[in-house]
Amino acid sequence: MAIIAKKIEDKKEKIKIDISSSIIEEMNEYMKWAEISDINYFFEESLTFIFNSDRDWKKYKKNINKNQSKMVKEN
């Protein structure tokens, strides 16, 4: 068995977004400062941080999962 697990590639989807030019300027500054060259990585990491940090979102997801578990048990 390999010590290092094979990297699993997630399915990627293209999106188109419109962002304020001031936000783009700051994003570019941040990416340069943080030495991040891949904008896809930047967005994925940023969104992951938001999802993991937002208490209301985590509470909402927990309730959704709890409700789905109840529905499965009832059927």
C-alpha atoms as one frame of an Amber mdcrd trajectory, in Angstrom:
protein
   0.000   0.000   0.000   1.347   3.435  -0.911   2.239   5.802   1.919   1.103
   8.787  -0.136  -2.476   8.609  -1.369  -3.301   9.313  -4.984  -4.578  12.856
  -5.471  -8.264  12.760  -6.303  -9.238  15.319  -8.904 -12.573  16.968  -8.273
 -14.889  17.586 -11.163 -14.341  21.167 -12.299 -16.970  23.479 -13.718 -16.510
  26.801 -15.454 -18.379  29.824 -14.201 -18.559  33.406 -15.361 -18.776  36.162
 -12.786 -18.779  39.941 -12.791 -16.727  41.480  -9.997 -16.187  45.077  -9.036
 -12.924  46.418 -10.434 -11.824  47.532  -6.955 -12.255  43.959  -5.687 -10.294
  42.614  -8.644  -7.480  45.073  -7.943  -7.316  44.016  -4.305  -7.534  40.335
  -5.244  -4.616  40.766  -7.645  -2.613  42.583  -4.967  -3.375  39.844  -2.448
  -2.483  37.066  -4.867   0.810  38.794  -5.684   1.562  39.342  -1.987   0.697
  35.726  -1.121   2.545  34.419  -4.196  -0.572  32.729  -5.536  -0.526  32.387
  -9.301  -3.586  30.189  -9.840  -6.831  32.164  -9.628  -8.842  28.929  -9.466
  -6.898  27.909  -6.355  -7.476  31.359  -4.860 -11.257  31.141  -5.296 -11.509
  27.551  -4.079  -9.470  28.297  -0.964 -11.385  31.532  -0.306 -14.745  29.807
  -0.551 -13.583  26.877   1.566 -12.493  29.360   4.236 -15.913  31.045   4.151
 -17.801  27.743   4.347 -15.663  26.561   7.264 -15.819  29.870   9.157 -19.438
  30.969   8.843 -21.226  29.702  11.955 -24.700  30.328  10.544 -23.853  28.385
   7.382 -22.505  25.447   9.403 -25.625  25.483  11.591 -27.821  25.530   8.479
 -25.914  22.610   6.916 -26.129  20.636  10.170 -29.900  21.134  10.288 -30.283
  20.129   6.641 -28.272  16.946   7.248 -30.258  16.188  10.392 -33.559  16.599
   8.512 -32.346  14.401   5.667 -31.311  11.698   8.135 -34.775  11.795   9.732
 -36.425  11.411   6.312 -34.271   8.386   5.464 -35.023   6.724   8.813 -38.772
   7.287   8.365 -38.751   5.609   4.953
